[in-house]
């Protein structure tokens, strides 16, 4: 029992807790009070606190009840539960009038009691309702008929707000937890009963004629709306089959009538908020009849008046509702655009997307309208039943739909325009800038899908604007009385090119009309203008224009008409390589060179000359990523030259450009950049199908120069051993392994082996050797019989790094994993090359802690068991014993499957010895172990073995 004097001390502690002070002292006070809350006297203490004159102490009392219910509810005797609930009801009745934070906490406490004692507390909402009505706790209340309940509701008057608060709290708290119908049938039953009472409370209010409810009663209406918003999800989740659903639908429809009471600045946004939330998560509550009513309201003159009223808050609330409603009905609207209301809705959505200001940055609404257009165009494009012809009975609907899609494309294009001022975008906040460009990507999706509906008509509509603007500028500039050059609306041109790029993703096999328009755009002087007129053409404009080349123009430039314009386009791209948009230009140039190589090959010498200039440019003028792509693009053109000798000479010239860059290496990035240029060239100039022995000397010179340069950078430079350098060198060498026939990057196996040995012996640095191990893997697989000794020398050097105790690589997981991958390739290609030392190393790795190492060791052993002529018994015993220990529970869950693979491979090849070796790692004389080994042996490596191993591992882990 807590005495009054002791309680006063506790009360003072609580008061101090809510006052600023020393953090350590506050922490100590919190700890002391928490211990009191959890103590046996906590129940008594909660009651004493709730009687305090200090509001914070009363709140702490409600909180203490919550703590006790969470921690000690099972200790409450069943016979005492009604008394406890009555006590809580009593406190709620005494505090409902305020302060609200106390009554709200007590409401949460009552909900917790409802959850904990659902088997006993049958009707919480009715009990709270009756308790508030009669101003005393009424646990176990009943009503004999609806008339009695209506009388109770009438008497509640303004006190009904506290009941609404409790009902909303029930819904919110229940919504945070998963309530299983099967496991908590008692609680679900209580919720179902309560839903009927909640509806009885709020339905008369929300379905009444708004004109008959006074302004003073609007606060009660607002509370009813909040309660509906919170409770609707509970009813949908747990009460879908009861009579509550129709009543709920009626109330949602009743809310629509409250929309037109837009003179209440508090109630109107709340009404729209409730409708939006209901539409977003439950279509059941918005049936066709309700949609029709709401469509009528939102497309009425009243809606137009509100949007034009100048009241920003009211208008914004209605706009949000309109957008959400549009998303809900977009698919239905798409099929009915020949009808008045759907057509008016589309007009409204277009108006919303046409607001002033930059999208996202100044106009937040337009970004939300995109979802409506996405749903609408997807509904048409992906609906197999949607009519696609403008003939017949559906002609009006099809025509209206196409007109709407075109109008949306034009409207949204206007909103993705980047401001012409070059510094404008940089001045935006980061979130706004990212949001704007995300909006552009969303619009691109709408345009791409819309193009699948309207096809060439949409393309022509957008392309014609570009041609018109450029043509008008040309006319003005050619006029003799013009005082200066015409100012081109580059923002519009850029947005239009952006849209054409999106449509290009959906081009068919022969987009004849689209290609005609692309030709007109080039003929109108787009690239001449961009090359010679800097006024207004921002970096964004130039980036989009070069993207336009690499996407929309690629196919066109391969046509007879496009080939004539190809030189001008390529010249423009080369001119952009040193500019801000150089990276994008290089990507487009590489694409054009690869796709149009057969057309461009006649000009291969010109491309090589241009490449020499690019290669000689300093890195701060043309960066390495640009040089890499240009090298690959030029190599594609040269590789298309039909004569083998001319082709080889051209590739030597490309390589010479890379060699020029050797003298400009100043740091690790430069060194890696040189090597990555070789990778790009190697990818473009693969093995030659038409080898001609007459030119073997030229090919040999080319290979020698390439390999010499790689070795100079990777072995002989001061940046040797750097990870980026090794990665680039490895990528260049490995490219030769991928070639189907010998080519300029198919290096001799002994040369590659010497490179590997040099990386190990000369350069060292084990911690970055992983790329070199990958080269060894490729060498082992690709090498021919005559290179065995060289390959073995390379493998031995790498093995020494991974196993020598004094070597840092012996403890480096990446090095060990790399060596195991080399052993795996040896086992696949040449099992005789796998030594006992290799196998012992691989067996020991199976016991390691690193998943990557264990996985690589597993693959090595699996390959070895599958290919070895005769299995090494010593190493095999060690490997199977390690797998046995793993089965016994020593391995992590992530590698159990890998150990199972080793066991499966061994049992398939040598079931008798494998069984004996596996027992070595299991508990001796264990019946379970004997049984599982027998099972695995009987399965002989079949797929079920994995399940047996995994189940035994689980049993071992659980101690069984």
N, C-alpha and C positions, 0 to 999 in steps of 0.2 A: 504494500500500500504506500502511495506517495502522499506525504503530508503537505499541508498548505505551504509551510516554510520552504520545503524542498522544491515544491512546484514554482514558487516565486523565483528561486535561483534558476530553474530551467527556463522560465519565462524571460528572465533577463538575458540568458544566453541566446535565446532566439532573437530577441531585439537587437543584440550586438551583432548577430550573424548578418543582419540585413543593413548594417551600417558600415561605412568605409573604415578600414583599419589595416593592421598588419596582416599580410597574407598568411603567414605561418600561424598566427593566433586564430584566424578565421578557419584555417584547415583543421586545427586542433578542436575548435568548437564544433565544426561539422562532424568530425569523427565521434565526439562525445555524444552529440544529439542522435546520430545514427545508431549508436549502440543502445541508447534509451528507446528509440523507436522499435528496435528488434527485441527488446527485453520482454519479459512476461508482463510487466506493468504497462506495456505500450498501449493496450486497449484503454486502460484507465487514463493514461496520460493524454490520449487523443481527445477524450471527452472533456478533460480539464482545460485543454488548450482551446477547444471550441467555445468555451464559456468566457474566455478572456475578452477584455475591452480593446485589446490591440489587434488590429486586422491581420498583421503578419503572423501573429501567434495563432489566430484562428485558422489561417491558411495552413500553417504547419500542422495543426491538428488534423485537418482534412488529409494532408499528405501522410501523416502518421497512420491513419486508417488504411490508406492505399498500401503503405509498406507492410502493415500487418496482414492485409488480405493477400498480398503477394507471397509472403514468407510463412505465415502461420495459419492459413485458412484451413488446412487439413486438421488442425488441432481443435477447431471449434466443434463441440458436440452437436449432433444433428438437432437435438432438442432445443439448442440455444440459437440456432440460425435465424428463426423468425424474430427473436428478440433483437439480434444484431441488426437485421434488416430494418426493423422498426426504428431502432436508434438512429440509423443512417437517414431514414426518411424524415425523422423528427428534426434532425439537424438541417436537412435540405429545406424543409418547410420554414424553419426559423431564419434561414439565410437567403432565400430566393430573391428577396428585394435588394440585396447588395451587401457588400461590394461584389461585383460580378465575378472577380477572379476567385473568390472563395466559393460561391455557389457553383461556378464552373468546375472547380476541383472536386466538390462534393458530388456533382453530376457524374464525373469520371469515376469516382469511388463507387457510386451506385452501379454503374455499368460493370465495373470489375466484380462487384458482388453478384450481379446478374450472371456473369460468365462462370464464376466459381460455384454458385449455388443454383444453377439452372434446374436441377432435378427437384428442388424444393420451391424456388421462387417462380411461380407459373406465369404471372402476368405483370411484369415490372411497369410497363407504360401505364396500365390502368391504375396500379397502386399509386404511382406518382401523381397522376391526374386527380384521383380522389383525395389524396393527401393535401394537395395544393388547394383543392376546392373546399375541404372541410377544415383546413388549417390545423391538421393533426395527422400523425402517421396512420395510414390505413393499409396495413399489410393484409394480403389475401382478399382484396376487394372483389365484389361481384356486382354486375348490373343485370337486372331481370329482363329488361327489354330496351329497345333503341330509344324509346321516349325518355326513360330514366337517364340514359347516357346523354341525350340532347339537353335535358335540364341541367345536368352537371356542366356541360360545355357552356351553356348560357350563363350559369353562375360564375364561371371562371373569369369572364370579362378580361380585364387587362392582365390578370395573373396567368393567362394562357401562355404568355411569353416564356415563363420559366419552364412550362411543360415542353414547349417547342425546343428550348435549349437542351433539356434532357434527351428528348427524342433525337435531336441532331447529334448529340454526343454519343448516343447508342450506335447510330449509323456510322459515325466516323471511327469509333473505337473498334467496332466489329469489322469495318473495312480494312483495318490494319492487320488482321489475323486471318488465317485460313480456318474456316469452320466446316468440318466434314459432316455431311448429312448422316453418314453411318456412325462415326465415332461420337458425334455430339448431337444426337437426335433430340435430346432434351432442350438444348439451346436453340436448335433450329425451330422446334415447336414453339418455344417462347417468342422467337422472332416472328413467326407466322401469326401468332395471336396478337402480338404488339402491332404488326403492320395494319391490322384492321382498325385498331384504336387510333393510330397515327392518321390514317385516311379519314376517320371520323372527325378528327380535329381540324385538318387542313382543307378538306374538300369544300365545306360550306364557304370558306373564306375565298379560295382561289377560283371557285366556279360562280361566285356571285357577280352581278353586274357591277363593274368598276364605278359606274356613274352613281351608284347608290351607296357607295362607301365613302365616308367623310375623310378629309385630309388627315384628321387626327388619328384615324384608324390605320393609316398607311404603315405605321411602324409595326403593327400586328401582321399586316399583309407581308411585309418584308421578312419577319421572323418565320412566317408560314412558308415563304418561298425558300428560305435557307434550309428549313426542315425538309421540304420536298426534295431539294437538291441532294441532301445528305442521305435521305431514306430511300430514294428511288433505286439506287444501286443495290441496297439490301433486298428490296422487294424483287428486283430482277434476278438477283443471285439465288435467293432462298425461297421465293414465294411465287414463282412464275406461273403455277397452275391454279392459283386461287383467284377469287373474285377481286383481289387487290389490283391486278393488272388493268382491267377495264377502267376502274376508278382512277387509276394513275394516268391513264391515257386521257381521260376526261379533264383531269386537272392540268395536264400539259397543254391541252387545247384551250383551257380557260386562261392560261398565262398569256396566250396570244392576244386576248382582248385587253390585257393590261398594257400591252405595248403602246397602244394609242393614247395612254395617259402619260405622254412624254413630258408633261409639265412638272413631274416630280423627279428632280435630279438625282435623288438617292434610289428611288424604286425602279426607275427605267433601266439603269445599268445592271441592277440586280436581276431584273426580268430577263434581259438579254443574256446575262451570264448563265442563268439556270437553263434557258433554252439551248444555248451553245453546248453546255456540258452534257445535257441529255442527248442531243443529236450526235455528239462525238462518240459516246460509248454504248448507246442502246438504240438500235433502229426499231426494236419492238415497241418502244414508247412513242414512235413517230410514224404511225401508219399512213396509208395513202390519203385518207380523209383529212388528217392533220396537216400533211404536206400541202394539200390543195388550199386549205384555209391560210396557211402561212405564206404560201406563194402569192395568194391574192393580196394579203396585207403588204408584203414586201415589194410588190410591183404596183402598189396603189399610188394615187396622188399624194396621200399622206406621207408615204415613205420619201417621195421626191421632196416634199416640203421640209421634212426633218433634215434630210441630207444637205439642203440648201439654207438651213436656218441660221447658220453661223454659230450655233452652240456646239463648240468642239467636243465636249464630253458626250452629249447626247448623240451627236452625229457619229462619233467614233464607236460608241456602243452599238448603234444600228449597223454600221459598216461591218463590224466584227460578226454580228449575227448574220448579215447578208452573205458574207464570205463562207461561214460555216454551213449555212443552209445550202449555198451553191455547191459546196463539196458533197453534201449529202445527196443532192438530186441531180448531179451532173450527168450521170449515166441515163437517167430517165429523160432529162432535158434534151440530150443528144438525139433521141428518137422522136421528139415532138416539136422541133423548131419551126414547123409550119403552123403552129398554134400560137395564139396571142400571148398568153401568160409566160410560157417558156421563152418566147422571143423577147418579151420585155425583161425577163431576168437576165438574158444574155446581154441585152443593151445596158442594163445596170452594171453588170460585171465589166463590160468594156469601159463604161464611164469610170468605174473605180480604178481601172488600170490606166486611166488617162489623166490622173491627177497631176497637179504641178509638182515640180521638184524632182531631184534625183532619187531613183528607187533606193530604198533601204536607208540611205543617208538622210533624206528629207521626207520621203514618202514611204511610210511603213506598210500601208494598206496594200499597195500593188504587189508586194512580195507574197502576200497571202492569197491573192487571186490566182497565182500561178497554179496552185493545187487544183483549183476548179478547172482550169483549162487542160491540165494534164489528165484529169479524170475524164473530161469530155472527149478529148481526142483519142485517148486509149479506148474508151467505150465504143467509139466508131471504128478505129483501126483494127482492134482485136476481136470485134464481134462478128463472127462468121455469118450471122443472120441479118446483119445490117445491110440494107440495099446499097449497092455501089453504083447503080446506073441512075441517071437523071431522067430516064424514060419510064412510062407507065404510071401506076397509081401512087408510087412513092416519090414521084418527081419533085413535088414541092418540098418534101422533107429533106431529100438529098441536096437539093439546091440551097435550101436554107442552111443546112449544116455546113456545106462547103463555104458559103458566104461568111458564116460565123467564124470558121477556122481561119479564113483569109483575114478577116477583120482583126481577130486576135493576134495573128502574126504581125500585122502592121502596127497594132497598138503596142504590143510588147517590144517590138523592135525599137520604137521610140523611147521606151523606158530603159533600154540597155545601153543607150548612147553614153559614152565616156565624155565628160566635159572637155571642150577644146583646149582649155587652159592647161598647160603641161604640168603646172604645180598643184592643180586642184585636188587630184586624187591623193597626192602625197600629204596633203593637209588634213585628210579625213582621219578620224580615230581608227585604230586598228580593227575594232569590231565592225565598224561601219564599212570599211574597205573590204574586209573579208566577206561580209554579208552581201555587199553589192556584187562581187564577182561570183559568189555562190548563186545569187539570183540570176546572173547571166547564164550560168550553167543549167539552171532549171529551165530558163527560157529556151535554151538550145534543145533540151529534151522535148519541149512542147513543139518547137519548130520541126524537129526531126520526125516526130510522130505525126504531126499535122501534114507534113509533106507526103507521108504514106497514104493520106486520104485525098489530097488535092493534086499532088504530083506537079507536073510542069506548070500548071497555072500559078501555084504559089511561087515557084522558082522565078517565073517570068515577072511576076508582080514585084518581087524584091529586086531582081537584076535590072529591071527597066529603070528603077530610080537611080541606080548607079550610072547607067548609061546616060540617062537624062541629065544628071548633074554634070558629068564630065563633058557631055556634048555641048551643054549650054556654056560651060567655061571655055571650050574650044571656040565656039562661035564668037564669044565676047573678045577673046584674045586675038582672033583673026580680023576683027573689025578695025578699020583704019582710024575711026574716030574714038577708039577706046583709050581712056586716059591711063590705064594700067591693067595688070593681070586680074582675072576674075578670082574672087575668093571662093574656094570650094568648101562645101560643108563636109569636112572630113569626118566629123563625128557620125553623121548619117551614113557616109560611105563605109566607115569601119563597122558600124552595127549591121549594115546590110551584108558585108562580106562575112561577118560572124554567122549570120543566119544562113548564108549560102554554104558555109562550111558544115553547118549542122545538117543541112539537107543532103550534102554530098555523101554522108554516111549511108543514105538510103537509095543511092543511084542504082538503077537496074542495069542490065547488061548493055543496053544501047539507049541512053537518055538523049535522043536526037535533039529535042527542043532545048534542053538544058545546055548541051554543048554549043548550040548556036548562040545562046545568050552569053556563054563564057567567051566565045570568040568576039562578040560585040564589046564586051567589057575591056578586053585587051586592045581591040582596035580603037576604042574611045580614048586610049592613052593612059590607062590607070598606072602602069608601071613607069611610063615616061614622066608622068606628073610627079609620081613619088620620087623618082630619081632626080628630077630637076627643080622641084618646087617644095621648099621646106616650110612654107607658111601654113600653119595649122595642122600639118601632118605630124602628130605626136608619135612617140615611141609605140603607144598602143595601136595606132593606125598602121604603123609599119610592121609590127609583130603580126597583127591579124592578116595583113596582106601577104606576108610570106607563108603563114599557115594556110592561107587560101591557095597558094601555089602547091603546097605539099598535100593538100586534101582534095579540094574541088577540081583543080586544074590537071592533076596527074593523068587521069584517063583521057581528058580532052587533048592534051599535048601529044598523045600517041596516035591521034587520028590524022588523016591527011591534012585537014585544015589547021590543026593544032601544031603540026610539025613546022609549018612556016613561021609560027610565032615563037617556037621553042628557043631560038637563039636570043631573042630579046628578053625572055623570061630568065634564062640562065645568066645572062649578063647582069640583069638587075640583082639576082641573088648573090652573085660574086661581089657586086658593089656594096652589099649590105654586111659582108662578113666581118668587117672591122667596126661595125656600129653597135649601138645598144641592143639591137635585135639580132645580132650576129649568131647567137646560139640557135634561134628559131630558123634563121635563114639557112644555116648549115644543115639542120635537119631536113628542111624542104629540099635543099640542093642534093643531099644524099639520096633522098627518095626519088627525085626526078632522074638523077644519074642512073640509079638502079633500074627503075621502071622503063626508062626511055633509052637505055644503053645502046640498043640496036640502031636507034635513030641518030644518036649523038656520036657513035664511034668514028664516023668520018672526020670529026673534029677532034679526035683524041689528042693530037699534038698540041692543039690550042689549050685543051684542058690541062695537059701536063705543064705547059708554060705557066698557066694561071696558078697551078698548084705550087710551082717553084717560088712564085712571088708570095703566096700565102705562107709557105713553109719558112721563108726567110724573114717574115715579119716578126718583130719582138712579141713576146707573150703578153705584154701589157697592151698591145695593139690588137692582136688576134689571139685569143686564149686557146689553151690546149684542147678543150672540148670541141671547138670549132675546127681546129686543124685535124683532129681525129676523124670527124665526120667528113670533112672535105677529102682527106686522104682516101677514105673508103669509097666515096662517091666517084672520084677520079679513077680509082682502081677498077671500079665497075665498068666505066666507059672503056678503059684500056683493055680490060679482059674480054670485052665484046668484039674486039678487032679480030677478024677471021684468020689473018695470017699469023702463024705461030711465032715467026721471027719478029715481026713488027710488034706483036703483043709482048714478047719477052723484052724487047728493047724499050717499049713504053713503060713496062713495070720497073725496069732498071732505073728509068728516069724518075718514076714516082719514089722509088727507094732512095734515089739521090737526094730528093727533097727532104726525106727524113734524115739522111746523113748530114745535111746542112744544119739541121737543128741540133746536132751533137755539140757544135761549138757554142751553143747558147744555153747549155744546161747550167743553171745556177743553184738549183735546189732539188729536193726529192721529187717535188711535183713535176718539175721539168723533165727529170730522168724518166719518171713513170709515163709522162706524156709522150715522149719519143717512142717508148715501147708500145703504148696503146695505139699509136698511129700504125705500127706494124700489125697489130691485132686487126685493126679496121681493114687494112690492105689485104691481110690474109683471108678474112671473111669474104671479101669481094672477089679475090682472085684465087679461087680454089683450084683443085687438081685439074689438069687439062685432059680432055677426053681424046684429043687428036695429037698424041705425041709424035714428034718427027725427029728422028735421030740426027738429021742434018743440023739441028740447032741445040744439041745437047750442051755444047760449050757455053752458049749464051745462058741457058737455064742454070747450068752449074755456076756461072759467074753470079747470077742473080741470087741463088741460094747462099753462096759463099758471102756475098756482101751483106745480105740480111742477117745471117747467123753471126757474122763478125761484129756487126753493130750491136746485136743483142748481147753478145758476150762482153763487148767493151763497156756497155752501160751496166749490165747486171753483175759483172765480175771485176771489171777494171776501173770503174769510176769510184769516186769517194762516197757515193751513195749506195754502194754495194751492200747487200744485207738488209736494206730498208724494206719493210713489208710491202709498201706500195710498188716498189721497183720489182721485187720478186714476183708479186702477183701479176704485174703486167708482162714480165718476161715469160712466166709460165703460161699465161694465156696465149701469147704469140707462138710459143713452141707447141703447145697442145693443139693449136688450130691445124697444124700439119697432120696430126694423128687422125683428124676427122675427115681428111680429104679422101674421097673414094679412089682417086688415082693420083700418082705422084704429081706434085706441082711445086711452085717456087718456095713454099713453106714446108715441104716434106723433107726435113733434114735427116741426114744419115744417123742411124742408131748409135754408131760409135761416137759421133760428134756430140749428140745429146747426152750420152753417158759421160763423156769427158766434162761437159758443162755441169752435170750433177756432182761429179767428184770435185770439181773446182769450187762449186758453191759450198761444199762441205769442208774441204781441206784448206782452201785459200781464204774464202770469205768467213766461214763459220757462222756465228750468230744463230744458235739453234732455235731460239725463241721465235724466229720468223721463217723457219724452214718449211712450214706446212705447204706453201705453193710448190716447192721443189719436190716434195713427196708426191704431189699430184702429177707433176711431170713424169716422175718415175712410174707411176701407175699407168699412164698412157704409153710410156716407152715399153713397159713389159708386155702390154696387150698388143702393141703395134709392131714390135721387133720381129725380125726374121731370124732364121736359124744361124746365119753367119755372124750375128751380133751377140751371141750368147755370152761370150767372155766379157765383152764391154758392159753388157747389161748387168752381169753378176758383179763386176767391180763397182758399178754405181750402187747396186743394192747393198753390197757389203759396206760401203762408206756410210750410207744412210743407217744401216743396222747398227753400226758402231756408235753413231750419235745417240740412238735410242736406247742402247743397252750398257754402254761403258759407264761404270759407276761414277767416274770423275766428270762425266759430261753433264751439263745442265739439262740436256735433252732427255736424259734418262728419267727425270721426274716431271717432264713437261707433258701434260695430257695430249696436246695437239701433236707433238712429235711422235708419241707412242701410237696415237690413233693413225697418223700418217703411215708409220711403218707397218702397222697391221693391215692397212688397205693395200700396201705394196705386196705383202705376203698373200693376201686374198687374190690379187691379180696373178701372182706367180702360180698359185694353186689352180687357178682357172686355165691359164695359158700353158704353163710348163711345170707340172707338179714335181718333176725331178729337180727343179731348181729350189724347191722348198727344203731347207736343211733342218736337222734335228734342233739346232739352236733357234731357228725361226719358230719351230713348233713349241719348244719350251717357253719361249717368250710369249707366244700367243696363248698358251695354257695359263701362264701366270697372270696374264691380263684379264682372264675371265674372273679372277678373284678381286679385281680392282674396284674402287669405289666410283669411278667416273663412268656414267652411262654411255657416253660416246665411245670410250675405249672398250668397254665390255661389248658393245654392239659390233664394233669393228672386229674384235677377236672372234665373236660368234660367227660373223660372215666368213672370216678366214678359215675357221674350223669346218664350217658347213661345206665350203668349196673343197677343202682338203679331203674330207671324208668322201665326197662325191667323185673325186678325180684321181686320188693317189692309187698307184698300182698296188702298193703294200703299205698298210698303216703302221706308223712308228708306234710300237707298243708302250714305250716309256712315256712319251709325250701324250699319247692317247689316254693312258691311264690318268695322267695329271689333269687333262682337260675334262674328262668325265667325272673325276672326283670333285673338281671345282663346280661342275654343273649339279652334282649331288648335294654339295653344301648349299648351293643356291636354292635348290628345291626344299631343303630342310628349313628354309626361312632366313638364311643369311643374306640373300640378295634383296635389293629394293624392288618394289612392285614393277617399276618401269622397265626392268631388264629381265623379268621372269620369262617373257616370251622369247628373248634372245637365247637364254640358256636352254629353253625347250627346243629351239631350232637345232642346237648342237646335239642334244640327246636324240632328236628325231633322225638327224643325218647319220649318227653313229649306229643307231638301232637298225636303220635301213641297210647299212653296209655290213656291219659285223655285230649282229645282235648278241652272240654269246659273250665275246670279250667285253663288249660295251656294257652288258648287264653287270659283269663282275667289277668292272672299273667304276660304274656308277655307285655300286654299294660301298665303295671305299669312302665316298663323301657323305653317306647316310649313317644314321645311328646303328651301330652293330647290333645284330640279333633283334632288331625291331620288326614285329610282325607287319606293321603298316608299311615299313620300308620294303620288306620282302615282297609284299603284295603289289606295291606300285611299280617295282622293277619288273615283276612278272607281267603286269599289264602292259608296260611300255614295250617289253620284248615281244609280246604277242601282237601288238599293233604294228610292229615293223616299220615305224616311221610314218604311219598314216596321220592325217590331220587331227584326229581325235587325241593324239599324244599331247598336243598343247593344252587341251582341257584337263587331262590327267595331271600334268605337271602343275598347272595353275591351282587346281583344287588341293593338291597335296601341299603346295606352298601355303595356301590359306589355312589349312588345318594345322600346319606346323607353326605358323605365326600365332594362331589362337591357342597354342599350347596343347592341342589334342593329339 
